[in-house]
Amino acid sequence: MVAESFEIRLPPWLSARLVAPLQATSASERARFAIDLAARNIEHGTGGPFGAAVFQRASGKLVAVGVNLVLSTGLSCAHAEVVALSLAQRALGTPDLAPFDLELATSAEPCWMCLGAIHWSGVRSVIASARDEDVRAIGFDEGAKPADWTATLRERGTAVAIDVERDAAIAVLRRYAASGGEIYNAGE
Amino acid sequence: MVAESFEIRLPPWLSARLVAPLQATSASERARFAIDLAARNIEHGTGGPFGAAVFQRASGKLVAVGVNLVLSTGLSCAHAEVVALSLAQRALGTPDLAPFDLELATSAEPCWMCLGAIHWSGVRSVIASARDEDVRAIGFDEGAKPADWTATLRERGTAVAIDVERDAAIAVLRRYAASGGEIYNAGE
């Protein structure tokens, strides 16, 4: 049987969170929002310890959210960043987010797939919390990224801030590992 | 309005093609199948000039197909490889394709996002037709890929064959450019 479609849908606990409009004005607040999504994703058992959110850069209005849904959807592309950026595109009705001047907050540095996905999305700014090494420390692979991923994105017109609320993000990663959360990597 | 789901669905002309079981035993035949999908995607006006297909490596039985659906879905992640690999995962019910020993044929070298997506999917072998430079020659960006993307995948356990039916793939890319097909890149 050849499949003809696939859908990625936010889990019910996350949909319920989105009833009221949300706004986060500072980088720190946006980072904490993404990290909180990662923490709740663990609590609800809906995926890996990663969260992401897309905001209007100037106003801080929430545009889209994402959490890692690889295990619950059965799709290896369902990383938090891909989910959040795709939902932003769905909400705005275009594959190019550049004209909207948006900012992506991600609870951990993007892997190599998400680095490409970030660039193709046209999102103009990225806030990352945990570092690559923090993610690898609990056993997840991040892939063959460029030596300086921040420079790679900046050269292509995307602003990058790293280490924003890094300690809080590390605490969530450690909680996942300590709780026996599944560490899945390619072909293992 | 915050979106809660997105779906990627093959266009009707492609669904119709999948009624009969398909098999492609040689690398050349698998490559031509992916290139043919790219050509039909142009004819039907359903996306960019890129096609991909997933086969059982040993038998050549078709497992999944994909075409570039960025413009028709409004999602920048809807590259042919991501579509085909996700549909293979949907068909097989798992995010890890490694145990199934599958081969991905793609009408053009993967971009940086798809390189990561290929690795995370657990697909064990890749056949690529047009080269990065062929894709860039008609104006598409391929992103900041590793200097030798084939070595990067091989080191991680994925076999790679390049230039398989390259001329046929180049012809399709040129046909798209000559027909005035839209060249979309990030934030332009």
Boltz contact constraints between the chains, C-beta under 6 A:
constraints:
  - contact:
      token1: [A, 2]
      token2: [B, 18]
      max_distance: 6.0
  - contact:
      token1: [A, 3]
      token2: [B, 87]
      max_distance: 6.0
  - contact:
      token1: [A, 3]
      token2: [B, 90]
      max_distance: 6.0
  - contact:
      token1: [A, 3]
      token2: [B, 91]
      max_distance: 6.0
  - contact:
      token1: [A, 4]
      token2: [B, 10]
      max_distance: 6.0
  - contact:
      token1: [A, 4]
      token2: [B, 15]
      max_distance: 6.0
  - contact:
      token1: [A, 5]
      token2: [B, 7]
      max_distance: 6.0
  - contact:
      token1: [A, 5]
      token2: [B, 9]
      max_distance: 6.0
  - contact:
      token1: [A, 6]
      token2: [B, 8]
      max_distance: 6.0
  - contact:
      token1: [A, 6]
      token2: [B, 86]
      max_distance: 6.0
  - contact:
      token1: [A, 6]
      token2: [B, 90]
      max_distance: 6.0
  - contact:
      token1: [A, 7]
      token2: [B, 5]
      max_distance: 6.0
  - contact:
      token1: [A, 7]
      token2: [B, 7]
      max_distance: 6.0
  - contact:
      token1: [A, 8]
      token2: [B, 6]
      max_distance: 6.0
  - contact:
      token1: [A, 9]
      token2: [B, 5]
      max_distance: 6.0
  - contact:
      token1: [A, 10]
      token2: [B, 4]
      max_distance: 6.0
  - contact:
      token1: [A, 15]
      token2: [B, 4]
      max_distance: 6.0
  - contact:
      token1: [A, 18]
      token2: [B, 2]
      max_distance: 6.0
  - contact:
      token1: [A, 70]
      token2: [B, 95]
      max_distance: 6.0
  - contact:
      token1: [A, 74]
      token2: [B, 89]
      max_distance: 6.0
  - contact:
      token1: [A, 74]
      token2: [B, 94]
      max_distance: 6.0
  - contact:
      token1: [A, 74]
      token2: [B, 95]
      max_distance: 6.0
  - contact:
      token1: [A, 75]
      token2: [B, 86]
      max_distance: 6.0
  - contact:
      token1: [A, 75]
      token2: [B, 89]
      max_distance: 6.0
  - contact:
      token1: [A, 75]
      token2: [B, 95]
      max_distance: 6.0
  - contact:
      token1: [A, 76]
      token2: [B, 95]
      max_distance: 6.0
  - contact:
      token1: [A, 76]
      token2: [B, 120]
      max_distance: 6.0
  - contact:
      token1: [A, 76]
      token2: [B, 121]
      max_distance: 6.0
  - contact:
      token1: [A, 77]
      token2: [B, 82]
      max_distance: 6.0
  - contact:
      token1: [A, 77]
      token2: [B, 86]
      max_distance: 6.0
  - contact:
      token1: [A, 77]
      token2: [B, 117]
      max_distance: 6.0
  - contact:
      token1: [A, 82]
      token2: [B, 77]
      max_distance: 6.0
  - contact:
      token1: [A, 86]
      token2: [B, 6]
      max_distance: 6.0
  - contact:
      token1: [A, 86]
      token2: [B, 75]
      max_distance: 6.0
  - contact:
      token1: [A, 86]
      token2: [B, 77]
      max_distance: 6.0
  - contact:
      token1: [A, 87]
      token2: [B, 3]
      max_distance: 6.0
  - contact:
      token1: [A, 89]
      token2: [B, 74]
      max_distance: 6.0
  - contact:
      token1: [A, 89]
      token2: [B, 75]
      max_distance: 6.0
  - contact:
      token1: [A, 90]
      token2: [B, 3]
      max_distance: 6.0
  - contact:
      token1: [A, 90]
      token2: [B, 6]
      max_distance: 6.0
  - contact:
      token1: [A, 91]
      token2: [B, 1]
      max_distance: 6.0
  - contact:
      token1: [A, 91]
      token2: [B, 3]
      max_distance: 6.0
  - contact:
      token1: [A, 94]
      token2: [B, 74]
      max_distance: 6.0
  - contact:
      token1: [A, 95]
      token2: [B, 70]
      max_distance: 6.0
  - contact:
      token1: [A, 95]
      token2: [B, 74]
      max_distance: 6.0
  - contact:
      token1: [A, 95]
      token2: [B, 75]
      max_distance: 6.0
  - contact:
      token1: [A, 95]
      token2: [B, 76]
      max_distance: 6.0
  - contact:
      token1: [A, 98]
      token2: [B, 187]
      max_distance: 6.0
  - contact:
      token1: [A, 112]
      token2: [B, 116]
      max_distance: 6.0
  - contact:
      token1: [A, 113]
      token2: [B, 113]
      max_distance: 6.0
  - contact:
      token1: [A, 113]
      token2: [B, 116]
      max_distance: 6.0
  - contact:
      token1: [A, 113]
      token2: [B, 117]
      max_distance: 6.0
  - contact:
      token1: [A, 116]
      token2: [B, 112]
      max_distance: 6.0
  - contact:
      token1: [A, 116]
      token2: [B, 113]
      max_distance: 6.0
  - contact:
      token1: [A, 116]
      token2: [B, 143]
      max_distance: 6.0
  - contact:
      token1: [A, 117]
      token2: [B, 77]
      max_distance: 6.0
  - contact:
      token1: [A, 117]
      token2: [B, 113]
      max_distance: 6.0
  - contact:
      token1: [A, 119]
      token2: [B, 186]
      max_distance: 6.0
  - contact:
      token1: [A, 120]
      token2: [B, 76]
      max_distance: 6.0
  - contact:
      token1: [A, 120]
      token2: [B, 186]
      max_distance: 6.0
  - contact:
      token1: [A, 121]
      token2: [B, 76]
      max_distance: 6.0
  - contact:
      token1: [A, 122]
      token2: [B, 186]
      max_distance: 6.0
  - contact:
      token1: [A, 122]
      token2: [B, 187]
      max_distance: 6.0
  - contact:
      token1: [A, 143]
      token2: [B, 116]
      max_distance: 6.0
  - contact:
      token1: [A, 144]
      token2: [B, 146]
      max_distance: 6.0
  - contact:
      token1: [A, 144]
      token2: [B, 152]
      max_distance: 6.0
  - contact:
      token1: [A, 146]
      token2: [B, 144]
      max_distance: 6.0
  - contact:
      token1: [A, 152]
      token2: [B, 144]
      max_distance: 6.0
  - contact:
      token1: [A, 186]
      token2: [B, 119]
      max_distance: 6.0
  - contact:
      token1: [A, 186]
      token2: [B, 120]
      max_distance: 6.0
  - contact:
      token1: [A, 186]
      token2: [B, 122]
      max_distance: 6.0
  - contact:
      token1: [A, 187]
      token2: [B, 98]
      max_distance: 6.0
  - contact:
      token1: [A, 187]
      token2: [B, 122]
      max_distance: 6.0
